[in-house]
Amino acid sequence: MRKKITTALLGLGVAATTVLATGGSAQSHGYTQSPTSRQAHCANGTVSNCGGIQWEPQSVEGPKGFPAAGPADGRICSGGNSRFAQLDDPRGGNWPTTNLTPGQGFTFTWKMTARHSTTDFRYYITKNGWDPTKPLTRADLEPYPFMTVHMGGRQPSSTESHQGSVPTNKSGRHLILGVWNVHDTANAFYACSDVKF
């Protein structure tokens, strides 16, 4: 009888550990609210037919190391996650945009649902002449981020804001890619924001 109770308790302990581990990863992590990201547009109902991302906009997690590594071209906005492929769909270049002025100061804001230890946040922008009707590739982006916020392993705030300036030499429609590099895992979070200068 004692062996059966011990075995049952061990089984419950393993099950509880599995549930807690799964729940921790399912809580997910963060996304940009300013400029408004594609996943934020889906979550707030501005854009429809988004699939599962509308319920978990904070979950666009993929391998880090961008641009040398990370999600494949054409799958960058979804972080390479096929469950969120709707974010890679350019929708004919008709995603809603945030209006910006070239060279203006701007506050980039992330909403965090799990505050991971962070290496940095990097912000990339598309090159002049980028085609907004096609899925995003590395060749579409300027080769270096226009802003990097180093965190040195610190945790971000639940609402993380970064002051910076957008590039001066842009006009028309562009896309800003925010990459949040987690310090102690092999992953990063990706957020594509459509903007108009």
C-alpha positions in Angstrom: 0.0 0.0 0.0 2.8 2.4 0.9 4.5 1.7 -2.5 1.3 2.5 -4.3 0.8 5.8 -2.4 4.5 6.8 -3.0 4.2 5.9 -6.7 1.0 7.9 -7.0 2.5 10.9 -5.3 5.6 10.8 -7.5 3.3 10.6 -10.6 1.4 13.7 -9.3 4.7 15.5 -8.7 5.8 14.8 -12.3 2.5 15.9 -13.7 2.5 19.1 -11.7 6.0 19.9 -12.8 5.0 19.3 -16.4 1.9 21.5 -16.1 4.0 24.3 -14.5 6.7 24.1 -17.1 4.2 24.2 -19.9 2.2 27.0 -18.3 5.4 29.1 -18.0 6.1 28.9 -21.7 2.5 29.4 -22.7 2.3 32.7 -20.9 4.6 34.1 -23.5 6.4 37.3 -23.6 6.0 40.6 -25.5 5.3 42.8 -28.5 5.5 46.4 -29.7 2.6 48.7 -29.2 4.3 51.8 -30.5 4.6 51.9 -33.4 1.7 49.5 -33.6 2.9 46.0 -34.6 0.9 43.7 -36.8 0.2 41.4 -33.9 -1.1 44.4 -31.9 -3.4 45.3 -34.8 -4.7 41.7 -34.8 -5.2 41.7 -31.0 -7.1 44.9 -30.9 -9.4 44.0 -33.8 -8.1 46.6 -36.3 -7.2 43.8 -38.6 -9.3 40.6 -39.0 -8.6 37.1 -40.2 -5.4 36.9 -38.2 -5.7 33.4 -36.8 -4.3 32.5 -33.4 -2.1 35.6 -33.1 -5.2 37.7 -32.1 -5.3 35.9 -28.8 -1.6 35.8 -28.1 0.2 38.7 -29.7 3.1 38.3 -27.3 4.1 34.9 -28.7 6.1 35.7 -31.8 9.2 33.9 -30.6 11.9 32.5 -32.8 15.6 31.8 -32.9 17.8 34.7 -32.2 20.9 35.9 -34.0 19.2 38.1 -36.6 20.2 38.9 -39.3 22.9 36.2 -39.5 20.5 33.7 -38.1 16.9 33.7 -36.9 13.7 33.2 -39.0 14.0 32.5 -42.7 13.3 35.2 -45.2 9.6 35.6 -45.9 8.9 34.3 -42.3 10.5 37.1 -40.3 7.3 38.8 -39.1 6.0 35.5 -37.6 9.4 34.7 -36.1 9.4 31.6 -38.2 6.4 30.3 -36.4 3.9 28.7 -38.8 1.0 29.2 -36.4 1.4 33.0 -37.0 2.0 32.9 -40.7 -0.7 35.6 -41.2 1.8 38.2 -39.9 4.1 37.4 -42.9 1.2 38.0 -45.4 1.8 41.5 -46.8 -2.0 41.8 -47.5 -1.3 43.6 -50.7 0.7 46.3 -48.8 -2.4 47.3 -46.9 -1.5 46.8 -43.2 -2.5 49.8 -41.1 0.4 52.3 -40.6 1.7 54.5 -37.9 2.5 58.0 -39.3 6.1 59.2 -38.7 8.2 62.2 -39.7 11.7 61.5 -40.9 14.3 62.2 -38.2 11.7 62.8 -35.5 12.1 61.6 -31.9 9.9 58.7 -31.2 9.1 56.4 -28.2 9.2 52.7 -29.1 7.1 50.8 -26.6 6.8 47.1 -25.8 4.1 45.4 -23.8 5.7 42.6 -21.7 3.8 39.6 -20.4 6.9 37.8 -19.2 10.0 40.0 -18.4 12.9 37.9 -19.6 16.5 38.8 -18.9 17.5 40.8 -22.0 20.6 41.3 -24.0 19.2 44.1 -26.2 16.4 45.5 -28.4 17.2 46.2 -32.0 15.3 48.2 -34.5 15.7 47.7 -38.3 13.9 49.5 -41.1 13.3 48.7 -44.7 15.4 50.2 -47.5 14.1 52.8 -49.9 12.4 51.0 -52.7 11.2 48.1 -50.6 8.1 46.4 -52.0 5.4 46.3 -49.3 3.3 43.8 -51.3 5.9 41.0 -50.7 6.8 39.1 -47.6 9.8 40.7 -45.7 13.3 39.4 -46.4 16.7 40.4 -45.1 17.5 42.0 -48.4 14.6 44.4 -47.8 16.1 45.8 -44.6 18.9 48.2 -44.0 21.9 46.0 -43.0 22.3 47.5 -39.5 19.7 48.5 -36.9 19.0 52.2 -36.7 18.7 51.9 -32.9 20.0 49.3 -30.4 19.1 49.5 -26.7 21.6 47.4 -24.6 20.3 45.8 -21.5 23.2 43.7 -20.3 21.0 40.9 -18.9 18.6 43.2 -17.0 14.9 42.5 -17.0 12.7 45.0 -18.9 9.8 46.8 -17.4 6.3 45.5 -17.9 5.9 48.4 -20.3 9.3 48.9 -21.8 9.9 52.3 -23.6 12.9 53.4 -25.7 13.5 56.9 -26.8 15.1 57.3 -30.2 14.9 59.0 -33.6 13.7 57.4 -36.8 15.9 57.7 -39.9 16.0 61.0 -41.8 16.2 59.6 -45.3 12.8 57.8 -45.5 9.6 58.6 -47.3 6.4 56.7 -48.0 5.6 53.3 -46.6 8.2 51.3 -44.7 8.4 48.5 -42.1 10.2 48.6 -38.8 11.3 45.3 -37.4 11.8 45.2 -33.6 13.9 42.3 -32.3 14.0 41.6 -28.5 17.0 39.4 -27.8 16.5 37.3 -24.7 19.7 37.0 -22.6 19.5 33.5 -21.3 17.8 31.5 -24.0 18.4 30.8 -27.7 15.3 32.9 -28.7 14.2 36.4 -29.5 10.9 38.0 -30.1 10.0 39.7 -33.4 7.5 42.5 -34.1 6.8 44.1 -37.5 5.3 47.5 -37.5 4.1 49.1 -40.7 4.8 52.9 -40.8 4.3 55.8 -43.2 6.6 58.8 -43.5 
